[in-house]
Amino acid sequence: MNELVERIMDMPVRQRVLMLVGLVFFVFFIYAYMIYWPRVDQIVSMRADLQVKVEDLEKKKAVAANLGKARKELEDLRAALRKAVAQLPDTKEIPDLLSGISAVARESGLDIAQFRQRPEIYRDFYAEVPVEILVRGTYFQVAEFFNQVAGLTRIVNVKDIGMKGPNAVEEDPIKLQTSCSATTFRFLDEEERERIRAEREANKKKKGRKR
C-alpha cells in the first residue's frame, strides 16, 4: 500500500490530477449505476401517484364542501316528484277523476249532452286520457266550468273549444252548445310499460314482414 502511495506521489502533478478526476468519475458512475438509475422509474411513478392522490383529495374536498347543497337539491327533486305523482292519477283513480269533471260541469249549471272517454295515448312513462265533452249552457256557466277544472288538484288540459249559438227552436235563447276535449294524464307502472314496449315491437315486426 505504501509503495502504491509512493508511486503515485512520484508521478507528475498532471498525471496525479488526471487520476484523481478519473477516480471521481468512476465513483460517480458506480453510484449512478448501482443506486440512482434503478430508482429513477420508481421516483417518477411515485410522483405520478402522488399527483393523482392530490387531485383526488381536492375533488373529495370539493364534494364535501357541496354536500349540503347536493342534499338540498336531492330533497327538492324528491318533493317535485311527489308533487308530480300527486297530480297524475293512477288507473284506479281515473273513473273518479272523470266523474269529478262531470260533477263540476253539473255544478256549473251545464247540461251534459256528451261525455265520452276516448282511447288512451301512451307516452314514455305516462298515458294521455282524452275525453270528448259536449254541454249546453250560458257563456258564464261554461266559463265557470273551465275555471273549476283549472282549479282541480289533478292536471286536466282543455283544448279544441268550440261554441255554437242556440237554434231558433231552443226554449232558452241564451244557452250555447259548447264542445271541447279534456285531457288528463296517468302514470304507467312498470308492468304496463313493459307490455306497451312488447306490443310496439310486435307491431314493428309485423310491418317489417308486410314490406
MDTraj code that builds the backbone (N, CA, C; nanometers):
import mdtraj as md
import numpy as np

residues = "MET ASN GLU LEU VAL GLU ARG ILE MET ASP MET PRO VAL ARG GLN ARG VAL LEU MET LEU VAL GLY LEU VAL PHE PHE VAL PHE PHE ILE TYR ALA TYR MET ILE TYR TRP PRO ARG VAL ASP GLN ILE VAL SER MET ARG ALA ASP LEU GLN VAL LYS VAL GLU ASP LEU GLU LYS LYS LYS ALA VAL ALA ALA ASN LEU GLY LYS ALA ARG LYS GLU LEU GLU ASP LEU ARG ALA ALA LEU ARG LYS ALA VAL ALA GLN LEU PRO ASP THR LYS GLU ILE PRO ASP LEU LEU SER GLY ILE SER ALA VAL ALA ARG GLU SER GLY LEU ASP ILE ALA GLN PHE ARG GLN ARG PRO GLU ILE TYR ARG ASP PHE TYR ALA GLU VAL PRO VAL GLU ILE LEU VAL ARG GLY THR TYR PHE GLN VAL ALA GLU PHE PHE ASN GLN VAL ALA GLY LEU THR ARG ILE VAL ASN VAL LYS ASP ILE GLY MET LYS GLY PRO ASN ALA VAL GLU GLU ASP PRO ILE LYS LEU GLN THR SER CYS SER ALA THR THR PHE ARG PHE LEU ASP GLU GLU GLU ARG GLU ARG ILE ARG ALA GLU ARG GLU ALA ASN LYS LYS LYS LYS GLY ARG LYS ARG".split()
xyz = np.array([
    [0.0831, -0.1201, 0.0000],
    [0.0000, 0.0000, 0.0000],
    [0.0868, 0.1256, 0.0000],
    [0.1928, 0.1198, 0.0862],
    [0.2842, 0.2345, 0.0929],
    [0.3553, 0.2552, -0.0400],
    [0.3938, 0.1420, -0.1027],
    [0.4616, 0.1517, -0.2310],
    [0.3713, 0.2174, -0.3346],
    [0.2395, 0.1812, -0.3342],
    [0.1438, 0.2392, -0.4301],
    [0.1320, 0.3889, -0.4081],
    [0.1276, 0.4289, -0.2803],
    [0.1165, 0.5707, -0.2490],
    [0.2421, 0.6442, -0.2938],
    [0.3604, 0.5804, -0.2687],
    [0.4857, 0.6437, -0.3078],
    [0.4947, 0.6601, -0.4592],
    [0.4455, 0.5551, -0.5314],
    [0.4478, 0.5620, -0.6778],
    [0.3573, 0.6737, -0.7283],
    [0.2428, 0.6882, -0.6623],
    [0.1519, 0.7952, -0.7032],
    [0.2121, 0.9321, -0.6742],
    [0.2783, 0.9424, -0.5601],
    [0.3372, 1.0700, -0.5228],
    [0.4549, 1.1052, -0.6134],
    [0.5217, 1.0022, -0.6698],
    [0.6332, 1.0278, -0.7592],
    [0.5889, 1.0703, -0.8983],
    [0.4588, 1.0499, -0.9293],
    [0.4069, 1.0885, -1.0611],
    [0.4036, 1.2393, -1.0761],
    [0.4117, 1.2840, -1.1996],
    [0.3976, 1.4287, -1.2231],
    [0.2597, 1.4771, -1.1744],
    [0.2552, 1.6048, -1.1466],
    [0.1311, 1.6630, -1.0926],
    [0.0149, 1.6432, -1.1893],
    [0.0430, 1.6594, -1.3173],
    [-0.0664, 1.6468, -1.4173],
    [-0.1269, 1.5075, -1.4134],
    [-0.0401, 1.4040, -1.4045],
    [-0.0908, 1.2674, -1.4009],
    [-0.1727, 1.2426, -1.2748],
    [-0.1238, 1.2979, -1.1637],
    [-0.1983, 1.2790, -1.0387],
    [-0.3379, 1.3444, -1.0462],
    [-0.3448, 1.4635, -1.1092],
    [-0.4743, 1.5323, -1.1233],
    [-0.5683, 1.4506, -1.2109],
    [-0.5156, 1.4003, -1.3235],
    [-0.5971, 1.3202, -1.4134],
    [-0.6462, 1.1936, -1.3442],
    [-0.5611, 1.1325, -1.2641],
    [-0.6011, 1.0121, -1.1915],
    [-0.7107, 1.0431, -1.0910],
    [-0.6980, 1.1574, -1.0237],
    [-0.7995, 1.1960, -0.9243],
    [-0.9355, 1.2219, -0.9915],
    [-0.9291, 1.2933, -1.1051],
    [-1.0543, 1.3191, -1.1797],
    [-1.1164, 1.1881, -1.2262],
    [-1.0355, 1.0979, -1.2757],
    [-1.0861, 0.9681, -1.3212],
    [-1.1487, 0.8903, -1.2071],
    [-1.0831, 0.8983, -1.0902],
    [-1.1369, 0.8280, -0.9737],
    [-1.2733, 0.8845, -0.9330],
    [-1.2838, 1.0195, -0.9389],
    [-1.4121, 1.0824, -0.9050],
    [-1.5206, 1.0396, -1.0015],
    [-1.4903, 1.0395, -1.1315],
    [-1.5896, 0.9957, -1.2313],
    [-1.6255, 0.8491, -1.2126],
    [-1.5270, 0.7676, -1.1761],
    [-1.5535, 0.6250, -1.1562],
    [-1.6489, 0.6061, -1.0381],
    [-1.6253, 0.6785, -0.9289],
    [-1.7126, 0.6680, -0.8116],
    [-1.8541, 0.7156, -0.8455],
    [-1.8610, 0.8264, -0.9222],
    [-1.9931, 0.8792, -0.9617],
    [-2.0678, 0.7779, -1.0494],
    [-1.9937, 0.7129, -1.1443],
    [-2.0575, 0.6139, -1.2321],
    [-2.1107, 0.4968, -1.1521],
    [-2.0293, 0.4493, -1.0571],
    [-2.0746, 0.3368, -0.9732],
    [-2.2004, 0.3750, -0.8947],
    [-2.2034, 0.4964, -0.8412],
    [-2.3212, 0.5426, -0.7649],
    [-2.4442, 0.5496, -0.8550],
    [-2.4267, 0.6088, -0.9748],
    [-2.5397, 0.6242, -1.0656],
    [-2.5903, 0.4885, -1.1127],
    [-2.4975, 0.3991, -1.1458],
    [-2.5346, 0.2680, -1.1996],
    [-2.5983, 0.1800, -1.0932],
    [-2.5461, 0.1842, -0.9737],
    [-2.5929, 0.0938, -0.8690],
    [-2.7107, 0.1487, -0.7884],
    [-2.7233, 0.2807, -0.7752],
    [-2.8222, 0.3375, -0.6835],
    [-2.9237, 0.4285, -0.7544],
    [-2.8754, 0.5292, -0.8292],
    [-2.9656, 0.6329, -0.8816],
    [-3.0522, 0.5819, -0.9960],
    [-2.9890, 0.5298, -1.1025],
    [-3.0650, 0.4916, -1.2215],
    [-3.1720, 0.3854, -1.1935],
    [-3.1473, 0.2840, -1.1133],
    [-3.2542, 0.1855, -1.0876],
    [-3.3764, 0.2466, -1.0185],
    [-3.3562, 0.3588, -0.9506],
    [-3.4683, 0.4177, -0.8762],
    [-3.5375, 0.5323, -0.9497],
    [-3.4869, 0.5677, -1.0695],
    [-3.5479, 0.6780, -1.1434],
    [-3.6932, 0.6474, -1.1763],
    [-3.7184, 0.5273, -1.2324],
    [-3.8556, 0.4898, -1.2678],
    [-3.9454, 0.4860, -1.1451],
    [-3.8911, 0.4378, -1.0355],
    [-3.9686, 0.4315, -0.9117],
    [-4.0044, 0.5719, -0.8630],
    [-3.9098, 0.6642, -0.8736],
    [-3.9348, 0.8024, -0.8310],
    [-4.0420, 0.8671, -0.9188],
    [-4.0320, 0.8469, -1.0520],
    [-4.1310, 0.9031, -1.1446],
    [-4.2694, 0.8480, -1.1163],
    [-4.2754, 0.7155, -1.0936],
    [-4.4041, 0.6512, -1.0637],
    [-4.4634, 0.7051, -0.9339],
    [-4.3780, 0.7230, -0.8328],
    [-4.4261, 0.7749, -0.7043],
    [-4.4758, 0.9182, -0.7177],
    [-4.4084, 0.9983, -0.7980],
    [-4.4521, 1.1361, -0.8190],
    [-4.5879, 1.1404, -0.8896],
    [-4.6042, 1.0540, -0.9921],
    [-4.7323, 1.0483, -1.0641],
    [-4.8440, 1.0028, -0.9713],
    [-4.8144, 0.9019, -0.8880],
    [-4.9145, 0.8523, -0.7929],
    [-4.9501, 0.9604, -0.6916],
    [-4.8497, 1.0361, -0.6487],
    [-4.8751, 1.1452, -0.5546],
    [-4.9644, 1.2517, -0.6166],
    [-4.9404, 1.2847, -0.7459],
    [-5.0212, 1.3847, -0.8144],
    [-5.1672, 1.3387, -0.8254],
    [-5.1874, 1.2099, -0.8569],
    [-5.3234, 1.1553, -0.8656],
    [-5.3938, 1.1644, -0.7311],
    [-5.3221, 1.1314, -0.6247],
    [-5.3830, 1.1354, -0.4917],
    [-5.4150, 1.2784, -0.4492],
    [-5.3298, 1.3716, -0.4879],
    [-5.3574, 1.5125, -0.4559],
    [-5.4825, 1.5600, -0.5287],
    [-5.4933, 1.5261, -0.6572],
    [-5.6115, 1.5660, -0.7345],
    [-5.7373, 1.5012, -0.6784],
    [-5.7270, 1.3725, -0.6404],
    [-5.8421, 1.3035, -0.5822],
    [-5.8836, 1.3674, -0.4508],
    [-5.7840, 1.4082, -0.3722],
    [-5.8128, 1.4742, -0.2450],
    [-5.8846, 1.6069, -0.2682],
    [-5.8409, 1.6826, -0.3693],
    [-5.9053, 1.8106, -0.3996],
    [-6.0494, 1.7905, -0.4440],
    [-6.0734, 1.6853, -0.5238],
    [-6.2094, 1.6557, -0.5680],
    [-6.2987, 1.6200, -0.4489],
    [-6.2458, 1.5396, -0.3589],
    [-6.3237, 1.4988, -0.2418],
    [-6.3524, 1.6185, -0.1516],
    [-6.2576, 1.7103, -0.1418],
    [-6.2812, 1.8314, -0.0640],
    [-6.3948, 1.9136, -0.1260],
    [-6.3935, 1.9228, -0.2608],
    [-6.4990, 1.9979, -0.3295],
    [-6.6344, 1.9332, -0.3097],
    [-6.6391, 1.7980, -0.3166],
    [-6.7648, 1.7262, -0.2952],
    [-6.8149, 1.7463, -0.1529],
    [-6.7226, 1.7374, -0.0588],
    [-6.7611, 1.7553, 0.0814],
    [-6.8141, 1.8963, 0.1056],
    [-6.7540, 1.9950, 0.0381],
    [-6.7983, 2.1333, 0.0560],
    [-6.9380, 2.1545, -0.0003],
    [-6.9719, 2.0796, -0.1074],
    [-7.1023, 2.0957, -0.1720],
    [-7.2036, 1.9908, -0.1284],
    [-7.1689, 1.9103, -0.0278],
    [-7.2575, 1.8027, 0.0148],
    [-7.3923, 1.8554, 0.0629],
    [-7.3885, 1.9622, 0.1408],
    [-7.5133, 2.0196, 0.1897],
    [-7.6013, 2.0688, 0.0758],
    [-7.5402, 2.1331, -0.0224],
    [-7.6149, 2.1822, -0.1390],
    [-7.6733, 2.0667, -0.2186],
    [-7.5938, 1.9596, -0.2355],
    [-7.6415, 1.8436, -0.3105],
    [-7.7596, 1.7772, -0.2394],
    [-7.7530, 1.7678, -0.1069],
    [-7.8639, 1.7090, -0.0319],
    [-7.9903, 1.7933, -0.0462],
    [-7.9736, 1.9256, -0.0450],
    [-8.0883, 2.0154, -0.0618],
    [-8.1503, 1.9969, -0.2001],
    [-8.0657, 1.9879, -0.3040],
    [-8.1163, 1.9690, -0.4395],
    [-8.1880, 1.8342, -0.4526],
    [-8.1332, 1.7300, -0.3874],
    [-8.1965, 1.5986, -0.3912],
    [-8.3334, 1.6019, -0.3255],
    [-8.3427, 1.6692, -0.2128],
    [-8.4705, 1.6800, -0.1438],
    [-8.5710, 1.7594, -0.2269],
    [-8.5243, 1.8638, -0.2954],
    [-8.6126, 1.9417, -0.3832],
    [-8.6652, 1.8550, -0.4979],
    [-8.5769, 1.7723, -0.5540],
    [-8.6191, 1.6832, -0.6620],
    [-8.7219, 1.5822, -0.6128],
    [-8.7007, 1.5298, -0.4939],
    [-8.7967, 1.4349, -0.4380],
    [-8.9320, 1.5013, -0.4137],
    [-8.9285, 1.6255, -0.3653],
    [-9.0531, 1.6992, -0.3423],
    [-9.1259, 1.7247, -0.4739],
    [-9.0489, 1.7597, -0.5791],
    [-9.1100, 1.7826, -0.7100],
    [-9.1712, 1.6549, -0.7652],
    [-9.1026, 1.5416, -0.7415],
    [-9.1566, 1.4129, -0.7872],
    [-9.2847, 1.3786, -0.7137],
    [-9.2857, 1.4009, -0.5819],
    [-9.4077, 1.3728, -0.5054],
    [-9.5235, 1.4597, -0.5542],
    [-9.4926, 1.5859, -0.5872],
    [-9.5966, 1.6755, -0.6378],
    [-9.6487, 1.6281, -0.7725],
    [-9.5555, 1.5833, -0.8594],
    [-9.5968, 1.5334, -0.9909],
    [-9.6815, 1.4079, -0.9781],
    [-9.6408, 1.3182, -0.8868],
    [-9.7187, 1.1961, -0.8654],
    [-9.8582, 1.2294, -0.8151],
    [-9.8671, 1.3306, -0.7292],
    [-9.9979, 1.3694, -0.6754],
    [-10.0878, 1.4261, -0.7843],
    [-10.0286, 1.4855, -0.8887],
    [-10.1083, 1.5458, -0.9945],
    [-10.1458, 1.4477, -1.1049],
    [-10.0767, 1.3342, -1.1116],
    [-10.1082, 1.2342, -1.2130],
    [-10.1703, 1.1123, -1.1454],
    [-10.2972, 1.0853, -1.1694],
    [-10.3625, 0.9718, -1.1044],
    [-10.3178, 0.8396, -1.1645],
    [-10.3433, 0.7326, -1.0915],
    [-10.3180, 0.6009, -1.1483],
    [-10.4475, 0.5480, -1.2104],
    [-10.4431, 0.4256, -1.2579],
    [-10.5574, 0.3690, -1.3303],
    [-10.6832, 0.3664, -1.2449],
    [-10.6704, 0.3308, -1.1178],
    [-10.7873, 0.3177, -1.0317],
    [-10.8561, 0.4515, -1.0076],
    [-10.7789, 0.5602, -1.0148],
    [-10.8349, 0.6917, -0.9845],
    [-10.8997, 0.7594, -1.1044],
    [-10.8747, 0.7104, -1.2255],
    [-10.9266, 0.7752, -1.3455],
    [-11.0797, 0.7838, -1.3445],
    [-11.1540, 0.6769, -1.3152],
    [-11.3004, 0.6890, -1.3140],
    [-11.3495, 0.7956, -1.2167],
    [-11.2885, 0.8021, -1.0985],
    [-11.3285, 0.9043, -1.0015],
    [-11.2986, 1.0442, -1.0533],
    [-11.1832, 1.0595, -1.1201],
    [-11.1466, 1.1902, -1.1736],
    [-11.2449, 1.2330, -1.2816],
    [-11.2796, 1.1425, -1.3710],
    [-11.3743, 1.1756, -1.4774],
    [-11.5129, 1.2053, -1.4201],
    [-11.5509, 1.1304, -1.3175],
    [-11.6783, 1.1601, -1.2510],
    [-11.6744, 1.2983, -1.1870],
    [-11.5574, 1.3338, -1.1343],
    [-11.5421, 1.4664, -1.0739],
    [-11.5564, 1.5771, -1.1763],
    [-11.4983, 1.5572, -1.2964],
    [-11.5114, 1.6583, -1.4022],
    [-11.6574, 1.6722, -1.4437],
    [-11.7250, 1.5588, -1.4556],
    [-11.8678, 1.5624, -1.4911],
    [-11.9486, 1.6346, -1.3840],
    [-11.9147, 1.6089, -1.2574],
    [-11.9855, 1.6746, -1.1478],
    [-11.9611, 1.8253, -1.1497],
    [-11.8389, 1.8670, -1.1818],
    [-11.8072, 2.0092, -1.1912],
    [-11.8930, 2.0753, -1.2989],
    [-11.9121, 2.0055, -1.4126],
    [-11.9962, 2.0605, -1.5198],
    [-12.1395, 2.0805, -1.4717],
    [-12.1921, 1.9826, -1.3997],
    [-12.3297, 1.9953, -1.3498],
    [-12.3404, 2.1043, -1.2448],
    [-12.2382, 2.1138, -1.1587],
    [-12.2401, 2.2175, -1.0551],
    [-12.2335, 2.3575, -1.1163],
    [-12.1747, 2.3668, -1.2333],
    [-12.1677, 2.4960, -1.3025],
    [-12.2993, 2.5309, -1.3718],
    [-12.3965, 2.4394, -1.3675],
    [-12.5269, 2.4633, -1.4281],
    [-12.5376, 2.4186, -1.5721],
    [-12.4415, 2.3406, -1.6196],
    [-12.4419, 2.2967, -1.7583],
    [-12.5219, 2.1676, -1.7752],
    [-12.5828, 2.1533, -1.8899],
    [-12.6476, 2.0286, -1.9290],
    [-12.5481, 1.9485, -2.0112],
    [-12.5185, 1.8254, -1.9676],
    [-12.4183, 1.7436, -2.0363],
    [-12.4872, 1.6630, -2.1459],
    [-12.4512, 1.6916, -2.2705],
    [-12.5064, 1.6173, -2.3834],
    [-12.4166, 1.5000, -2.4206],
    [-12.2871, 1.5128, -2.3936],
    [-12.1938, 1.4042, -2.4267],
    [-12.0723, 1.4122, -2.3349],
    [-12.0329, 1.2977, -2.2854],
    [-11.9128, 1.2885, -2.2017],
    [-11.8531, 1.1513, -2.2309],
    [-11.7632, 1.1445, -2.3302],
    [-11.7159, 1.0155, -2.3803],
    [-11.5638, 1.0068, -2.3724],
    [-11.5164, 0.9039, -2.3059],
    [-11.3716, 0.8827, -2.2954],
    [-11.3209, 0.8175, -2.4226],
    [-11.2136, 0.8726, -2.4756],
    [-11.1517, 0.8190, -2.5958],
    [-11.0359, 0.7255, -2.5584],
    [-10.9859, 0.6465, -2.6540],
    [-10.8731, 0.5557, -2.6245],
    [-10.7517, 0.6326, -2.5722],
    [-10.6813, 0.5718, -2.4799],
    [-10.5638, 0.6356, -2.4216],
    [-10.4499, 0.6438, -2.5236],
    [-10.3674, 0.7460, -2.5063],
    [-10.2484, 0.7644, -2.5898],
    [-10.1262, 0.7437, -2.5009],
    [-10.0441, 0.6434, -2.5323],
    [-9.9324, 0.6068, -2.4461],
    [-9.8064, 0.6845, -2.4823],
    [-9.7432, 0.7385, -2.3789],
    [-9.6134, 0.8051, -2.3928],
    [-9.5090, 0.7191, -2.3222],
    [-9.3930, 0.7785, -2.2929],
    [-9.2843, 0.7003, -2.2330],
    [-9.3211, 0.6454, -2.0956],
    [-9.3638, 0.7319, -2.0053],
    [-9.3928, 0.6876, -1.8694],
    [-9.5324, 0.7266, -1.8231],
    [-9.6126, 0.7834, -1.9122],
    [-9.7483, 0.8215, -1.8764],
    [-9.8408, 0.7996, -1.9954],
    [-9.9711, 0.8079, -1.9683],
    [-10.0717, 0.7934, -2.0731],
    [-10.1633, 0.9145, -2.0713],
    [-10.1993, 0.9617, -2.1893],
    [-10.2981, 1.0676, -2.2006],
    [-10.4370, 1.0045, -2.2041],
    [-10.5296, 1.0642, -2.1279],
    [-10.6663, 1.0123, -2.1207],
    [-10.7595, 1.1213, -2.1743],
    [-10.7917, 1.1179, -2.3041],
    [-10.8762, 1.2232, -2.3614],
    [-11.0257, 1.1936, -2.3431],
    [-11.1029, 1.2990, -2.3261],
    [-11.2481, 1.2875, -2.3098],
    [-11.3146, 1.3935, -2.3975],
    [-11.4113, 1.3501, -2.4772],
    [-11.4886, 1.4440, -2.5575],
    [-11.6087, 1.4915, -2.4754],
    [-11.6251, 1.6233, -2.4689],
    [-11.7315, 1.6809, -2.3874],
    [-11.8187, 1.7718, -2.4744],
    [-11.9504, 1.7573, -2.4574],
    [-12.0459, 1.8446, -2.5246],
    [-12.1497, 1.8874, -2.4216],
    [-12.1614, 2.0179, -2.3967],
    [-12.2530, 2.0686, -2.2933],
    [-12.3353, 2.1842, -2.3498],
    [-12.4442, 2.2131, -2.2788],
    [-12.5283, 2.3275, -2.3130],
    [-12.5396, 2.4162, -2.1900],
    [-12.5256, 2.5461, -2.2098],
    [-12.5375, 2.6397, -2.1005],
    [-12.4976, 2.7783, -2.1433],
    [-12.5064, 2.8718, -2.0504],
    [-12.4717, 3.0100, -2.0830],
    [-12.3205, 3.0262, -2.0899],
    [-12.2788, 3.1377, -2.1449],
    [-12.1364, 3.1669, -2.1553],
    [-12.0714, 3.1689, -2.0176],
    [-12.1361, 3.2285, -1.9201],
    [-12.0800, 3.2396, -1.7854],
    [-12.0740, 3.1028, -1.7168],
    [-12.1718, 3.0156, -1.7444],
    [-12.1668, 2.8798, -1.6883],
    [-12.0502, 2.8012, -1.7470],
    [-12.0284, 2.8171, -1.8768],
    [-11.9140, 2.7497, -1.9396],
    [-11.7822, 2.8029, -1.8829],
    [-11.7729, 2.9353, -1.8657],
    [-11.6513, 2.9948, -1.8093],
    [-11.6273, 2.9442, -1.6672],
    [-11.7342, 2.9307, -1.5880],
    [-11.7216, 2.8790, -1.4517],
    [-11.6737, 2.7340, -1.4533],
    [-11.7228, 2.6564, -1.5470],
    [-11.6801, 2.5170, -1.5598],
    [-11.5302, 2.5086, -1.5883],
    [-11.4837, 2.5861, -1.6849],
    [-11.3409, 2.5847, -1.7184],
    [-11.2567, 2.6330, -1.6000],
    [-11.3061, 2.7295, -1.5280],
    [-11.2332, 2.7826, -1.4130],
    [-11.2192, 2.6765, -1.3041],
    [-11.3270, 2.6019, -1.2789],
    [-11.3205, 2.4975, -1.1763],
    [-11.2319, 2.3818, -1.2200],
    [-11.2350, 2.3485, -1.3481],
    [-11.1463, 2.2423, -1.3980],
    [-11.0002, 2.2837, -1.3800],
    [-10.9699, 2.4106, -1.4057],
    [-10.8325, 2.4603, -1.3889],
    [-10.7893, 2.4544, -1.2429],
    [-10.8841, 2.4592, -1.1507],
    [-10.8506, 2.4562, -1.0086],
    [-10.8401, 2.3180, -0.9488],
    [-10.8639, 2.2136, -1.0286],
    [-10.8520, 2.0773, -0.9773],
    [-10.7074, 2.0457, -0.9396],
    [-10.6911, 1.9596, -0.8394],
    [-10.5558, 1.9217, -0.7986],
    [-10.4878, 1.8365, -0.9054],
    [-10.5651, 1.7653, -0.9828],
    [-10.5094, 1.6852, -1.0913],
    [-10.4928, 1.7712, -1.2162],
    [-10.4017, 1.7306, -1.3023],
    [-10.3775, 1.8035, -1.4263],
    [-10.4849, 1.7670, -1.5279],
    [-10.5550, 1.8672, -1.5775],
    [-10.6552, 1.8475, -1.6821],
    [-10.6373, 1.9605, -1.7837],
    [-10.6051, 1.9249, -1.9067],
    [-10.5902, 2.0238, -2.0134],
    [-10.7165, 2.0267, -2.0980],
    [-10.7704, 2.1445, -2.1210],
    [-10.8888, 2.1615, -2.2041],
    [-10.8476, 2.2315, -2.3328],
    [-10.8841, 2.1747, -2.4463],
    [-10.8479, 2.2329, -2.5756],
    [-10.9596, 2.2073, -2.6771],
    [-10.9379, 2.2552, -2.7978],
    [-11.0345, 2.2383, -2.9079],
    [-11.1742, 2.2841, -2.8662],
    [-11.1813, 2.4013, -2.8079],
    [-11.3095, 2.4543, -2.7610],
    [-11.3867, 2.5139, -2.8793],
    [-11.5118, 2.4722, -2.8905],
    [-11.5979, 2.5262, -2.9960],
    [-11.7337, 2.5629, -2.9389],
    [-11.7885, 2.6757, -2.9796],
    [-11.9203, 2.7218, -2.9315],
    [-12.0134, 2.7490, -3.0487],
    [-12.1372, 2.7079, -3.0334],
    [-12.2409, 2.7336, -3.1333],
    [-12.3583, 2.8045, -3.0663],
    [-12.4164, 2.8971, -3.1379],
    [-12.5324, 2.9677, -3.0851],
    [-12.6540, 2.8772, -3.0807],
    [-12.7551, 2.9124, -3.0015],
    [-12.8764, 2.8305, -2.9905],
    [-12.9558, 2.8318, -3.1205],
    [-13.0248, 2.7217, -3.1447],
    [-13.1138, 2.7156, -3.2603],
    [-13.2395, 2.7982, -3.2345],
    [-13.3095, 2.8276, -3.3388],
    [-13.4313, 2.9090, -3.3256],
    [-13.5382, 2.8377, -3.2457],
    [-13.5297, 2.7037, -3.2429],
    [-13.6342, 2.6274, -3.1726],
    [-13.5999, 2.6079, -3.0251],
    [-13.4818, 2.6531, -2.9844],
    [-13.4430, 2.6354, -2.8453],
    [-13.5354, 2.7153, -2.7541],
    [-13.5674, 2.6536, -2.6408],
    [-13.6523, 2.7221, -2.5448],
    [-13.5798, 2.8379, -2.4789],
    [-13.4509, 2.8182, -2.4501],
    [-13.3711, 2.9226, -2.3850],
    [-13.2719, 2.9781, -2.4866],
    [-13.2947, 3.0979, -2.5381],
    [-13.2089, 3.1509, -2.6454],
    [-13.0701, 3.1911, -2.6000],
    [-13.0434, 3.1940, -2.4700],
    [-12.9098, 3.2365, -2.4258],
    [-12.8166, 3.1177, -2.4015],
    [-12.8650, 2.9963, -2.4132],
    [-12.7807, 2.8790, -2.3908],
    [-12.7028, 2.8453, -2.5176],
    [-12.5713, 2.8240, -2.4975],
    [-12.4821, 2.7888, -2.6080],
    [-12.4505, 2.6399, -2.6044],
    [-12.4162, 2.5875, -2.7184],
    [-12.3690, 2.4483, -2.7268],
    [-12.2174, 2.4523, -2.7361],
    [-12.1507, 2.3985, -2.6340],
    [-12.0041, 2.4071, -2.6255],
    [-11.9431, 2.2677, -2.6313],
    [-11.8470, 2.2506, -2.7196],
    [-11.7738, 2.1241, -2.7297],
    [-11.6270, 2.1501, -2.6969],
    [-11.5635, 2.0508, -2.6386],
    [-11.4204, 2.0628, -2.6067],
    [-11.3632, 1.9238, -2.5841],
    [-11.2324, 1.9208, -2.5763],
    [-11.1617, 1.7970, -2.5447],
    [-11.0833, 1.8201, -2.4160],
    [-11.1140, 1.7404, -2.3150],
    [-11.0425, 1.7492, -2.1866],
    [-10.9475, 1.6298, -2.1759],
    [-10.8228, 1.6571, -2.1492],
    [-10.7226, 1.5503, -2.1410],
    [-10.6578, 1.5513, -2.0033],
    [-10.6638, 1.4371, -1.9370],
    [-10.5895, 1.4196, -1.8122],
    [-10.4810, 1.3155, -1.8364],
    [-10.4025, 1.2884, -1.7362],
    [-10.2864, 1.2019, -1.7542],
    [-10.2765, 1.1051, -1.6366],
    [-10.2131, 0.9915, -1.6623],
    [-10.1896, 0.8969, -1.5529],
    [-10.0532, 0.8307, -1.5728],
    [-9.9933, 0.7902, -1.4628],
    [-9.8659, 0.7208, -1.4680],
    [-9.8845, 0.5783, -1.5184],
    [-9.7873, 0.5301, -1.5911],
    [-9.7830, 0.3903, -1.6317],
    [-9.6891, 0.3156, -1.5381],
    [-9.7367, 0.2067, -1.4786],
    [-9.6473, 0.1301, -1.3927],
    [-9.5528, 0.0476, -1.4799],
    [-9.4559, -0.0152, -1.4168],
    [-9.3525, -0.0881, -1.4900],
    [-9.4115, -0.2000, -1.5746],
    [-9.5117, -0.2696, -1.5218],
    [-9.5741, -0.3789, -1.5959],
    [-9.6405, -0.3276, -1.7239],
    [-9.7088, -0.2138, -1.7138],
    [-9.7724, -0.1557, -1.8318],
    [-9.6690, -0.1113, -1.9338],
    [-9.5608, -0.0485, -1.8874],
    [-9.4577, -0.0028, -1.9803],
    [-9.3961, -0.1196, -2.0560],
    [-9.3727, -0.2298, -1.9846],
    [-9.3173, -0.3481, -2.0500],
    [-9.4152, -0.4038, -2.1524],
    [-9.5431, -0.4089, -2.1175],
    [-9.6440, -0.4611, -2.2100],
    [-9.6536, -0.3725, -2.3350],
    [-9.6524, -0.2418, -2.3158],
    [-9.6623, -0.1489, -2.4295],
    [-9.5397, -0.1612, -2.5197],
    [-9.4205, -0.1729, -2.4579],
    [-9.2988, -0.1901, -2.5386],
    [-9.3058, -0.3182, -2.6209],
    [-9.3547, -0.4266, -2.5572],
    [-9.3650, -0.5539, -2.6286],
    [-9.4634, -0.5436, -2.7448],
    [-9.5755, -0.4760, -2.7228],
    [-9.6740, -0.4595, -2.8300],
    [-9.6178, -0.3774, -2.9443],
    [-9.5438, -0.2711, -2.9134],
    [-9.4850, -0.1883, -3.0184],
    [-9.3821, -0.2651, -3.0984],
    [-9.3001, -0.3448, -3.0295],
    [-9.2005, -0.4251, -3.1001],
    [-9.2678, -0.5266, -3.1910],
    [-9.3775, -0.5879, -3.1427],
    [-9.4503, -0.6856, -3.2241],
    [-9.5099, -0.6189, -3.3474],
    [-9.5636, -0.4980, -3.3312],
    [-9.6218, -0.4262, -3.4447],
    [-9.5154, -0.3896, -3.5477],
    [-9.3952, -0.3497, -3.4991],
    [-9.2869, -0.3175, -3.5913],
    [-9.2470, -0.4395, -3.6738],
    [-9.2415, -0.5561, -3.6082],
    [-9.2036, -0.6781, -3.6791],
    [-9.3079, -0.7145, -3.7837],
    [-9.4373, -0.6953, -3.7487],
    [-9.5441, -0.7248, -3.8448],
    [-9.5339, -0.6344, -3.9662],
    [-9.5094, -0.5048, -3.9423],
    [-9.4966, -0.4103, -4.0527],
    [-9.3750, -0.4447, -4.1389],
    [-9.2662, -0.4885, -4.0740],
    [-9.1467, -0.5245, -4.1487],
    [-9.1703, -0.6456, -4.2377],
    [-9.2477, -0.7451, -4.1891],
    [-9.2765, -0.8633, -4.2704],
    [-9.3673, -0.8295, -4.3877],
    [-9.4616, -0.7348, -4.3680],
    [-9.5519, -0.6964, -4.4762],
    [-9.4775, -0.6290, -4.5893],
    [-9.3730, -0.5538, -4.5546],
    [-9.2940, -0.4866, -4.6581],
    [-9.2144, -0.5872, -4.7406],
])
top = md.Topology()
chain = top.add_chain()
for i, resn in enumerate(residues, 1):
    res = top.add_residue(resn, chain, resSeq=i)
    for name in ("N", "CA", "C"):
        top.add_atom(name, md.element.get_by_symbol(name[0]), res)
traj = md.Trajectory(xyz[None], top)
